[in-house]
Amino acid sequence: MLFSEEKLYRVEFIKPCRIYESHSLLRFRNSSILDVNNLGSKQHGVIPEGIKGWVIKKWSKLYFSPDENQEGLEFFTPPEQPHILIPFKKIENHYKRLE
């Protein structure tokens, strides 16, 4: 239906994938504005190698949804909400399909 998610296949990242730039305002959803040590980190906005998840179809579009409780999620997901949808076009050519 329109609001349902359809899991298509599992993927694993074989190389790091930048989904937003480190100078973007999106980086503040992952760290405190007052955390001066993290402001220079180049890891924010990067999906690290080895992250697994699902390619899903929702609203007639493709998205990547990472599995919960993996190391490295803190660099590209909000701390209290690991279930996010990343547009498929941002992750193309950075993953391998799992059987």
DAJO-V93851 format. One record per helix or strand of 2 or more residues. SS is the DSSP state (alpha for helix, beta for strand). FROM is the first residue (numbers start at 0). TO is the last residue. If there is no record, write none. Layout:
ss=[SS,SS]
from=[FROM,FROM]
to=[TO,TO]
This chain:
ss=[beta,beta,alpha,alpha,beta,beta,beta,alpha,beta,alpha,beta]
from=[5,16,24,35,45,51,60,72,85,87,94]
to=[12,17,28,37,46,57,65,74,86,89,97]
